[in-house]
Amino acid sequence: MTGEQIRLLVVEDVPQVASHVRSLLQAQSQIKMLDVVTAGDRAVGSVSELRPDVVLVDALLQGRVSGQQVAEQIRQAEPQV
């Protein structure tokens, strides 16, 4: 990936944190922010659709699925990520 931007998807359910993470990462020229997903149950679909290189998952996601469950679902569905 030398010279290419890293395609990044963020999974974060706290709006203030999501906004801060987006701002920090968009300032990095080597990172292309694809999206911030605010619900864990939408993360796998977004990964399949957007094809990121890296997914940054909040370990403390609230809701029906935990951050650990989201990471495992992504790893099973899209092992190249």
Phi and psi restraints in degrees (range 20) as a CNS / XPLOR table:
assign (resid 1 and name C) (resid 2 and name N)
       (resid 2 and name CA) (resid 2 and name C) 1.0 -56.8 20.0 2
assign (resid 2 and name N) (resid 2 and name CA)
       (resid 2 and name C) (resid 3 and name N) 1.0 127.6 20.0 2
assign (resid 2 and name C) (resid 3 and name N)
       (resid 3 and name CA) (resid 3 and name C) 1.0 83.5 20.0 2
assign (resid 3 and name N) (resid 3 and name CA)
       (resid 3 and name C) (resid 4 and name N) 1.0 -11.7 20.0 2
assign (resid 3 and name C) (resid 4 and name N)
       (resid 4 and name CA) (resid 4 and name C) 1.0 -97.8 20.0 2
assign (resid 4 and name N) (resid 4 and name CA)
       (resid 4 and name C) (resid 5 and name N) 1.0 152.0 20.0 2
assign (resid 4 and name C) (resid 5 and name N)
       (resid 5 and name CA) (resid 5 and name C) 1.0 -76.2 20.0 2
assign (resid 5 and name N) (resid 5 and name CA)
       (resid 5 and name C) (resid 6 and name N) 1.0 145.7 20.0 2
assign (resid 5 and name C) (resid 6 and name N)
       (resid 6 and name CA) (resid 6 and name C) 1.0 -81.1 20.0 2
assign (resid 6 and name N) (resid 6 and name CA)
       (resid 6 and name C) (resid 7 and name N) 1.0 123.8 20.0 2
assign (resid 6 and name C) (resid 7 and name N)
       (resid 7 and name CA) (resid 7 and name C) 1.0 -85.6 20.0 2
assign (resid 7 and name N) (resid 7 and name CA)
       (resid 7 and name C) (resid 8 and name N) 1.0 117.5 20.0 2
assign (resid 7 and name C) (resid 8 and name N)
       (resid 8 and name CA) (resid 8 and name C) 1.0 -120.5 20.0 2
assign (resid 8 and name N) (resid 8 and name CA)
       (resid 8 and name C) (resid 9 and name N) 1.0 135.2 20.0 2
assign (resid 8 and name C) (resid 9 and name N)
       (resid 9 and name CA) (resid 9 and name C) 1.0 -118.2 20.0 2
assign (resid 9 and name N) (resid 9 and name CA)
       (resid 9 and name C) (resid 10 and name N) 1.0 134.4 20.0 2
assign (resid 9 and name C) (resid 10 and name N)
       (resid 10 and name CA) (resid 10 and name C) 1.0 -111.4 20.0 2
assign (resid 10 and name N) (resid 10 and name CA)
       (resid 10 and name C) (resid 11 and name N) 1.0 136.0 20.0 2
assign (resid 10 and name C) (resid 11 and name N)
       (resid 11 and name CA) (resid 11 and name C) 1.0 -115.4 20.0 2
assign (resid 11 and name N) (resid 11 and name CA)
       (resid 11 and name C) (resid 12 and name N) 1.0 107.6 20.0 2
assign (resid 11 and name C) (resid 12 and name N)
       (resid 12 and name CA) (resid 12 and name C) 1.0 -149.1 20.0 2
assign (resid 12 and name N) (resid 12 and name CA)
       (resid 12 and name C) (resid 13 and name N) 1.0 126.7 20.0 2
assign (resid 12 and name C) (resid 13 and name N)
       (resid 13 and name CA) (resid 13 and name C) 1.0 -95.7 20.0 2
assign (resid 13 and name N) (resid 13 and name CA)
       (resid 13 and name C) (resid 14 and name N) 1.0 -9.9 20.0 2
assign (resid 13 and name C) (resid 14 and name N)
       (resid 14 and name CA) (resid 14 and name C) 1.0 -94.7 20.0 2
assign (resid 14 and name N) (resid 14 and name CA)
       (resid 14 and name C) (resid 15 and name N) 1.0 114.5 20.0 2
assign (resid 14 and name C) (resid 15 and name N)
       (resid 15 and name CA) (resid 15 and name C) 1.0 -55.3 20.0 2
assign (resid 15 and name N) (resid 15 and name CA)
       (resid 15 and name C) (resid 16 and name N) 1.0 -41.1 20.0 2
assign (resid 15 and name C) (resid 16 and name N)
       (resid 16 and name CA) (resid 16 and name C) 1.0 -65.6 20.0 2
assign (resid 16 and name N) (resid 16 and name CA)
       (resid 16 and name C) (resid 17 and name N) 1.0 -41.4 20.0 2
assign (resid 16 and name C) (resid 17 and name N)
       (resid 17 and name CA) (resid 17 and name C) 1.0 -67.5 20.0 2
assign (resid 17 and name N) (resid 17 and name CA)
       (resid 17 and name C) (resid 18 and name N) 1.0 -44.2 20.0 2
assign (resid 17 and name C) (resid 18 and name N)
       (resid 18 and name CA) (resid 18 and name C) 1.0 -58.1 20.0 2
assign (resid 18 and name N) (resid 18 and name CA)
       (resid 18 and name C) (resid 19 and name N) 1.0 -43.8 20.0 2
assign (resid 18 and name C) (resid 19 and name N)
       (resid 19 and name CA) (resid 19 and name C) 1.0 -64.2 20.0 2
assign (resid 19 and name N) (resid 19 and name CA)
       (resid 19 and name C) (resid 20 and name N) 1.0 -43.1 20.0 2
assign (resid 19 and name C) (resid 20 and name N)
       (resid 20 and name CA) (resid 20 and name C) 1.0 -65.8 20.0 2
assign (resid 20 and name N) (resid 20 and name CA)
       (resid 20 and name C) (resid 21 and name N) 1.0 -45.3 20.0 2
assign (resid 20 and name C) (resid 21 and name N)
       (resid 21 and name CA) (resid 21 and name C) 1.0 -61.0 20.0 2
assign (resid 21 and name N) (resid 21 and name CA)
       (resid 21 and name C) (resid 22 and name N) 1.0 -44.9 20.0 2
assign (resid 21 and name C) (resid 22 and name N)
       (resid 22 and name CA) (resid 22 and name C) 1.0 -58.0 20.0 2
assign (resid 22 and name N) (resid 22 and name CA)
       (resid 22 and name C) (resid 23 and name N) 1.0 -47.5 20.0 2
assign (resid 22 and name C) (resid 23 and name N)
       (resid 23 and name CA) (resid 23 and name C) 1.0 -60.5 20.0 2
assign (resid 23 and name N) (resid 23 and name CA)
       (resid 23 and name C) (resid 24 and name N) 1.0 -45.4 20.0 2
assign (resid 23 and name C) (resid 24 and name N)
       (resid 24 and name CA) (resid 24 and name C) 1.0 -63.1 20.0 2
assign (resid 24 and name N) (resid 24 and name CA)
       (resid 24 and name C) (resid 25 and name N) 1.0 -44.6 20.0 2
assign (resid 24 and name C) (resid 25 and name N)
       (resid 25 and name CA) (resid 25 and name C) 1.0 -78.2 20.0 2
assign (resid 25 and name N) (resid 25 and name CA)
       (resid 25 and name C) (resid 26 and name N) 1.0 -30.9 20.0 2
assign (resid 25 and name C) (resid 26 and name N)
       (resid 26 and name CA) (resid 26 and name C) 1.0 -67.2 20.0 2
assign (resid 26 and name N) (resid 26 and name CA)
       (resid 26 and name C) (resid 27 and name N) 1.0 -22.4 20.0 2
assign (resid 26 and name C) (resid 27 and name N)
       (resid 27 and name CA) (resid 27 and name C) 1.0 -76.2 20.0 2
assign (resid 27 and name N) (resid 27 and name CA)
       (resid 27 and name C) (resid 28 and name N) 1.0 -9.9 20.0 2
assign (resid 27 and name C) (resid 28 and name N)
       (resid 28 and name CA) (resid 28 and name C) 1.0 -91.8 20.0 2
assign (resid 28 and name N) (resid 28 and name CA)
       (resid 28 and name C) (resid 29 and name N) 1.0 119.5 20.0 2
assign (resid 28 and name C) (resid 29 and name N)
       (resid 29 and name CA) (resid 29 and name C) 1.0 -66.2 20.0 2
assign (resid 29 and name N) (resid 29 and name CA)
       (resid 29 and name C) (resid 30 and name N) 1.0 -24.4 20.0 2
assign (resid 29 and name C) (resid 30 and name N)
       (resid 30 and name CA) (resid 30 and name C) 1.0 -85.7 20.0 2
assign (resid 30 and name N) (resid 30 and name CA)
       (resid 30 and name C) (resid 31 and name N) 1.0 -1.6 20.0 2
assign (resid 30 and name C) (resid 31 and name N)
       (resid 31 and name CA) (resid 31 and name C) 1.0 -116.9 20.0 2
assign (resid 31 and name N) (resid 31 and name CA)
       (resid 31 and name C) (resid 32 and name N) 1.0 132.6 20.0 2
assign (resid 31 and name C) (resid 32 and name N)
       (resid 32 and name CA) (resid 32 and name C) 1.0 -109.5 20.0 2
assign (resid 32 and name N) (resid 32 and name CA)
       (resid 32 and name C) (resid 33 and name N) 1.0 108.8 20.0 2
assign (resid 32 and name C) (resid 33 and name N)
       (resid 33 and name CA) (resid 33 and name C) 1.0 -73.1 20.0 2
assign (resid 33 and name N) (resid 33 and name CA)
       (resid 33 and name C) (resid 34 and name N) 1.0 117.8 20.0 2
assign (resid 33 and name C) (resid 34 and name N)
       (resid 34 and name CA) (resid 34 and name C) 1.0 -84.4 20.0 2
assign (resid 34 and name N) (resid 34 and name CA)
       (resid 34 and name C) (resid 35 and name N) 1.0 -44.9 20.0 2
assign (resid 34 and name C) (resid 35 and name N)
       (resid 35 and name CA) (resid 35 and name C) 1.0 -175.1 20.0 2
assign (resid 35 and name N) (resid 35 and name CA)
       (resid 35 and name C) (resid 36 and name N) 1.0 164.9 20.0 2
assign (resid 35 and name C) (resid 36 and name N)
       (resid 36 and name CA) (resid 36 and name C) 1.0 -118.2 20.0 2
assign (resid 36 and name N) (resid 36 and name CA)
       (resid 36 and name C) (resid 37 and name N) 1.0 117.0 20.0 2
assign (resid 36 and name C) (resid 37 and name N)
       (resid 37 and name CA) (resid 37 and name C) 1.0 -94.3 20.0 2
assign (resid 37 and name N) (resid 37 and name CA)
       (resid 37 and name C) (resid 38 and name N) 1.0 130.4 20.0 2
assign (resid 37 and name C) (resid 38 and name N)
       (resid 38 and name CA) (resid 38 and name C) 1.0 -99.1 20.0 2
assign (resid 38 and name N) (resid 38 and name CA)
       (resid 38 and name C) (resid 39 and name N) 1.0 -0.9 20.0 2
assign (resid 38 and name C) (resid 39 and name N)
       (resid 39 and name CA) (resid 39 and name C) 1.0 -135.2 20.0 2
assign (resid 39 and name N) (resid 39 and name CA)
       (resid 39 and name C) (resid 40 and name N) 1.0 130.7 20.0 2
assign (resid 39 and name C) (resid 40 and name N)
       (resid 40 and name CA) (resid 40 and name C) 1.0 -59.3 20.0 2
assign (resid 40 and name N) (resid 40 and name CA)
       (resid 40 and name C) (resid 41 and name N) 1.0 -33.9 20.0 2
assign (resid 40 and name C) (resid 41 and name N)
       (resid 41 and name CA) (resid 41 and name C) 1.0 -72.3 20.0 2
assign (resid 41 and name N) (resid 41 and name CA)
       (resid 41 and name C) (resid 42 and name N) 1.0 -8.4 20.0 2
assign (resid 41 and name C) (resid 42 and name N)
       (resid 42 and name CA) (resid 42 and name C) 1.0 -101.6 20.0 2
assign (resid 42 and name N) (resid 42 and name CA)
       (resid 42 and name C) (resid 43 and name N) 1.0 -4.5 20.0 2
assign (resid 42 and name C) (resid 43 and name N)
       (resid 43 and name CA) (resid 43 and name C) 1.0 -65.5 20.0 2
assign (resid 43 and name N) (resid 43 and name CA)
       (resid 43 and name C) (resid 44 and name N) 1.0 -46.5 20.0 2
assign (resid 43 and name C) (resid 44 and name N)
       (resid 44 and name CA) (resid 44 and name C) 1.0 -62.4 20.0 2
assign (resid 44 and name N) (resid 44 and name CA)
       (resid 44 and name C) (resid 45 and name N) 1.0 -42.8 20.0 2
assign (resid 44 and name C) (resid 45 and name N)
       (resid 45 and name CA) (resid 45 and name C) 1.0 -62.0 20.0 2
assign (resid 45 and name N) (resid 45 and name CA)
       (resid 45 and name C) (resid 46 and name N) 1.0 -39.4 20.0 2
assign (resid 45 and name C) (resid 46 and name N)
       (resid 46 and name CA) (resid 46 and name C) 1.0 -66.9 20.0 2
assign (resid 46 and name N) (resid 46 and name CA)
       (resid 46 and name C) (resid 47 and name N) 1.0 -37.8 20.0 2
assign (resid 46 and name C) (resid 47 and name N)
       (resid 47 and name CA) (resid 47 and name C) 1.0 -63.8 20.0 2
assign (resid 47 and name N) (resid 47 and name CA)
       (resid 47 and name C) (resid 48 and name N) 1.0 -45.1 20.0 2
assign (resid 47 and name C) (resid 48 and name N)
       (resid 48 and name CA) (resid 48 and name C) 1.0 -62.8 20.0 2
assign (resid 48 and name N) (resid 48 and name CA)
       (resid 48 and name C) (resid 49 and name N) 1.0 -38.1 20.0 2
assign (resid 48 and name C) (resid 49 and name N)
       (resid 49 and name CA) (resid 49 and name C) 1.0 -76.8 20.0 2
assign (resid 49 and name N) (resid 49 and name CA)
       (resid 49 and name C) (resid 50 and name N) 1.0 -44.2 20.0 2
assign (resid 49 and name C) (resid 50 and name N)
       (resid 50 and name CA) (resid 50 and name C) 1.0 -92.1 20.0 2
assign (resid 50 and name N) (resid 50 and name CA)
       (resid 50 and name C) (resid 51 and name N) 1.0 -20.7 20.0 2
assign (resid 50 and name C) (resid 51 and name N)
       (resid 51 and name CA) (resid 51 and name C) 1.0 55.9 20.0 2
assign (resid 51 and name N) (resid 51 and name CA)
       (resid 51 and name C) (resid 52 and name N) 1.0 57.3 20.0 2
assign (resid 51 and name C) (resid 52 and name N)
       (resid 52 and name CA) (resid 52 and name C) 1.0 -72.6 20.0 2
assign (resid 52 and name N) (resid 52 and name CA)
       (resid 52 and name C) (resid 53 and name N) 1.0 160.9 20.0 2
assign (resid 52 and name C) (resid 53 and name N)
       (resid 53 and name CA) (resid 53 and name C) 1.0 -81.4 20.0 2
assign (resid 53 and name N) (resid 53 and name CA)
       (resid 53 and name C) (resid 54 and name N) 1.0 -35.6 20.0 2
assign (resid 53 and name C) (resid 54 and name N)
       (resid 54 and name CA) (resid 54 and name C) 1.0 -136.5 20.0 2
assign (resid 54 and name N) (resid 54 and name CA)
       (resid 54 and name C) (resid 55 and name N) 1.0 141.6 20.0 2
assign (resid 54 and name C) (resid 55 and name N)
       (resid 55 and name CA) (resid 55 and name C) 1.0 -121.4 20.0 2
assign (resid 55 and name N) (resid 55 and name CA)
       (resid 55 and name C) (resid 56 and name N) 1.0 124.3 20.0 2
assign (resid 55 and name C) (resid 56 and name N)
       (resid 56 and name CA) (resid 56 and name C) 1.0 -99.2 20.0 2
assign (resid 56 and name N) (resid 56 and name CA)
       (resid 56 and name C) (resid 57 and name N) 1.0 112.6 20.0 2
assign (resid 56 and name C) (resid 57 and name N)
       (resid 57 and name CA) (resid 57 and name C) 1.0 -111.3 20.0 2
assign (resid 57 and name N) (resid 57 and name CA)
       (resid 57 and name C) (resid 58 and name N) 1.0 129.5 20.0 2
assign (resid 57 and name C) (resid 58 and name N)
       (resid 58 and name CA) (resid 58 and name C) 1.0 -64.6 20.0 2
assign (resid 58 and name N) (resid 58 and name CA)
       (resid 58 and name C) (resid 59 and name N) 1.0 120.1 20.0 2
assign (resid 58 and name C) (resid 59 and name N)
       (resid 59 and name CA) (resid 59 and name C) 1.0 -69.1 20.0 2
assign (resid 59 and name N) (resid 59 and name CA)
       (resid 59 and name C) (resid 60 and name N) 1.0 -19.1 20.0 2
assign (resid 59 and name C) (resid 60 and name N)
       (resid 60 and name CA) (resid 60 and name C) 1.0 -109.8 20.0 2
assign (resid 60 and name N) (resid 60 and name CA)
       (resid 60 and name C) (resid 61 and name N) 1.0 34.9 20.0 2
assign (resid 60 and name C) (resid 61 and name N)
       (resid 61 and name CA) (resid 61 and name C) 1.0 -56.5 20.0 2
assign (resid 61 and name N) (resid 61 and name CA)
       (resid 61 and name C) (resid 62 and name N) 1.0 140.1 20.0 2
assign (resid 61 and name C) (resid 62 and name N)
       (resid 62 and name CA) (resid 62 and name C) 1.0 -99.1 20.0 2
assign (resid 62 and name N) (resid 62 and name CA)
       (resid 62 and name C) (resid 63 and name N) 1.0 155.4 20.0 2
assign (resid 62 and name C) (resid 63 and name N)
       (resid 63 and name CA) (resid 63 and name C) 1.0 121.2 20.0 2
assign (resid 63 and name N) (resid 63 and name CA)
       (resid 63 and name C) (resid 64 and name N) 1.0 -157.5 20.0 2
assign (resid 63 and name C) (resid 64 and name N)
       (resid 64 and name CA) (resid 64 and name C) 1.0 -71.0 20.0 2
assign (resid 64 and name N) (resid 64 and name CA)
       (resid 64 and name C) (resid 65 and name N) 1.0 -27.6 20.0 2
assign (resid 64 and name C) (resid 65 and name N)
       (resid 65 and name CA) (resid 65 and name C) 1.0 -128.1 20.0 2
assign (resid 65 and name N) (resid 65 and name CA)
       (resid 65 and name C) (resid 66 and name N) 1.0 143.3 20.0 2
assign (resid 65 and name C) (resid 66 and name N)
       (resid 66 and name CA) (resid 66 and name C) 1.0 -83.6 20.0 2
assign (resid 66 and name N) (resid 66 and name CA)
       (resid 66 and name C) (resid 67 and name N) 1.0 167.9 20.0 2
assign (resid 66 and name C) (resid 67 and name N)
       (resid 67 and name CA) (resid 67 and name C) 1.0 -59.9 20.0 2
assign (resid 67 and name N) (resid 67 and name CA)
       (resid 67 and name C) (resid 68 and name N) 1.0 -39.1 20.0 2
assign (resid 67 and name C) (resid 68 and name N)
       (resid 68 and name CA) (resid 68 and name C) 1.0 -64.5 20.0 2
assign (resid 68 and name N) (resid 68 and name CA)
       (resid 68 and name C) (resid 69 and name N) 1.0 -41.7 20.0 2
assign (resid 68 and name C) (resid 69 and name N)
       (resid 69 and name CA) (resid 69 and name C) 1.0 -64.6 20.0 2
assign (resid 69 and name N) (resid 69 and name CA)
       (resid 69 and name C) (resid 70 and name N) 1.0 -40.7 20.0 2
assign (resid 69 and name C) (resid 70 and name N)
       (resid 70 and name CA) (resid 70 and name C) 1.0 -61.4 20.0 2
assign (resid 70 and name N) (resid 70 and name CA)
       (resid 70 and name C) (resid 71 and name N) 1.0 -47.0 20.0 2
assign (resid 70 and name C) (resid 71 and name N)
       (resid 71 and name CA) (resid 71 and name C) 1.0 -60.0 20.0 2
assign (resid 71 and name N) (resid 71 and name CA)
       (resid 71 and name C) (resid 72 and name N) 1.0 -42.2 20.0 2
assign (resid 71 and name C) (resid 72 and name N)
       (resid 72 and name CA) (resid 72 and name C) 1.0 -66.2 20.0 2
assign (resid 72 and name N) (resid 72 and name CA)
       (resid 72 and name C) (resid 73 and name N) 1.0 -41.8 20.0 2
assign (resid 72 and name C) (resid 73 and name N)
       (resid 73 and name CA) (resid 73 and name C) 1.0 -62.4 20.0 2
assign (resid 73 and name N) (resid 73 and name CA)
       (resid 73 and name C) (resid 74 and name N) 1.0 -41.0 20.0 2
assign (resid 73 and name C) (resid 74 and name N)
       (resid 74 and name CA) (resid 74 and name C) 1.0 -64.6 20.0 2
assign (resid 74 and name N) (resid 74 and name CA)
       (resid 74 and name C) (resid 75 and name N) 1.0 -44.5 20.0 2
assign (resid 74 and name C) (resid 75 and name N)
       (resid 75 and name CA) (resid 75 and name C) 1.0 -61.5 20.0 2
assign (resid 75 and name N) (resid 75 and name CA)
       (resid 75 and name C) (resid 76 and name N) 1.0 -38.0 20.0 2
assign (resid 75 and name C) (resid 76 and name N)
       (resid 76 and name CA) (resid 76 and name C) 1.0 -72.7 20.0 2
assign (resid 76 and name N) (resid 76 and name CA)
       (resid 76 and name C) (resid 77 and name N) 1.0 -41.3 20.0 2
assign (resid 76 and name C) (resid 77 and name N)
       (resid 77 and name CA) (resid 77 and name C) 1.0 -79.6 20.0 2
assign (resid 77 and name N) (resid 77 and name CA)
       (resid 77 and name C) (resid 78 and name N) 1.0 -35.3 20.0 2
assign (resid 77 and name C) (resid 78 and name N)
       (resid 78 and name CA) (resid 78 and name C) 1.0 -135.6 20.0 2
assign (resid 78 and name N) (resid 78 and name CA)
       (resid 78 and name C) (resid 79 and name N) 1.0 72.5 20.0 2
assign (resid 78 and name C) (resid 79 and name N)
       (resid 79 and name CA) (resid 79 and name C) 1.0 -63.1 20.0 2
assign (resid 79 and name N) (resid 79 and name CA)
       (resid 79 and name C) (resid 80 and name N) 1.0 -17.3 20.0 2
assign (resid 79 and name C) (resid 80 and name N)
       (resid 80 and name CA) (resid 80 and name C) 1.0 -75.7 20.0 2
assign (resid 80 and name N) (resid 80 and name CA)
       (resid 80 and name C) (resid 81 and name N) 1.0 -13.5 20.0 2
